[in-house]
Amino acid sequence: MIPIASPIIENDEIQEVVNVLRSGFLAQGPKVEEFEKAFANYTNSRHAVATSSGTSALHVALSAAGVGKGDEVITTPFSFAATSNAALYVGARPVFVDINPLTYNIDPEGIEDAITRDTKAIIVVHLYGQPAEMDHIKDIGEDHGLIVIEDAAQAHGALYHGRKVGSLGDIACFSFYPTKNITTGEGGMITTDDEDIARLARMIRSHGESERYEHVILGYNFRMTDIAAAIGIVQLKKLDKFNDRRIENAEYLTENLEALDYIKTPYVMDDVKHVFHQYTVRVENRERWIEYLRGEGIGVGVHYPRPIYRQPLYEDLGLVADCPEAEKASREVLSLPVHPSLTMDDLDRIIDAVENFPG
Ligand SMILES: Cc1ncc(COP(=O)(O)O)c(C=O)c1O
């Protein structure tokens, strides 16, 4: 089976983990600090704060930005649930705005209509590795005094008009889950240019401590371990190479599949570097496709099978929304393998299988 994702862990990552295990610094220590510096540098951000996951990064980011009870957070319904769950963690209400059907990212045109007196922040997601329309969204944020947070969990290394994601909004959050463009096992990172946000984020991720045993605000244990950071430091050095492979693989798939009228290949905006966390096409009869491709030994994924507001949790909370493009996309999207471990032979097998879909 060609897997839908496959993390690349080589001898250098393994050796670095062994070094940490021998050092005695197993929890947050010098490796976390080194990883934060390297990540801030990579994303052209002033500060980077490592966390235990992408989810905790989002939670900390909203807390540090002062978003809380009674506030509204505008976001996309077409993402992993962690994006809007972060609003729920801090007692805020997620408000869903429909997506652009070409890019699958939040449609800036819908944002202004969703703004109320209670709106405090916008969380955009750079879905599948393609940056959201940040210029437009930043303008809206500035006009209305809203904090713009990038959920860059799927977009490490992506560029928007030549600028790195992670430096486009007021705060950005990354995930290093094993399916992501780089991994630390579990892990996350917050980037920001705002000194106060960075300081608060450091406190919130570690029990709200201003110094040892001085708890000044409510915090959590959302720290990254040095074991994870050691993997991240090595992976970050390989990120551009991994992304180049993803892009090459995506281009090869598109060259060979775009002429087929029963499949819609991904759209890439002008002047962006889409880093293809996922290569997601649209099809009809998705269930038949899934059964067929898996039968052909090709792993596939559905990102995502329903808009977040259709999750039972959100329905129970009465967080309904009307986002027809997200509904349609959630019925049609199908992700094919695009990760950097694929061989030419794997890619040709995927193309062959799609070309020979029995319908
Ligand atoms: C868009 C998005 N946001 C947030 C997350 C949460 O990250 P994590 O799994 O590291 O908590 C993920 C990934 O899982 C994601 O894809």
The ligand as a Tripos MOL2 file, in Angstrom:
@<TRIPOS>MOLECULE
LIG
   16    16     1     0     0
SMALL
NO_CHARGES

@<TRIPOS>ATOM
      1 C1         -5.2060   22.8730   10.3180 C.3       1 LIG1
      2 C2         -4.7790   22.2140   11.5910 C.ar      1 LIG1
      3 N1         -4.8570   22.8970   12.7390 N.ar      1 LIG1
      4 C3         -4.4610   22.3630   13.9100 C.ar      1 LIG1
      5 C4         -3.9540   21.0910   13.9790 C.ar      1 LIG1
      6 C5         -3.5970   20.5200   15.3100 C.3       1 LIG1
      7 O1         -2.2750   20.1550   15.4300 O.3       1 LIG1
      8 P1         -1.8370   18.9690   16.4300 P.3       1 LIG1
      9 O2         -2.3200   17.6900   15.8610 O.co2     1 LIG1
     10 O3         -0.3350   19.0770   16.4340 O.co2     1 LIG1
     11 O4         -2.4200   19.2700   17.7510 O.co2     1 LIG1
     12 C6         -3.8340   20.3480   12.7930 C.ar      1 LIG1
     13 C7         -3.2700   18.9980   12.7370 C.2       1 LIG1
     14 O5         -3.4710   18.0340   13.2650 O.2       1 LIG1
     15 C8         -4.2820   20.9100   11.5740 C.ar      1 LIG1
     16 O6         -4.2090   20.2260   10.4310 O.3       1 LIG1
@<TRIPOS>BOND
     1     1     2 1
     2     2     3 ar
     3     2    15 ar
     4     3     4 ar
     5     4     5 ar
     6     5     6 1
     7     5    12 ar
     8     6     7 1
     9     7     8 1
    10     8     9 2
    11     8    10 1
    12     8    11 1
    13    12    13 1
    14    12    15 ar
    15    13    14 2
    16    15    16 1
@<TRIPOS>SUBSTRUCTURE
     1 LIG1         1 GROUP 0 **** ****
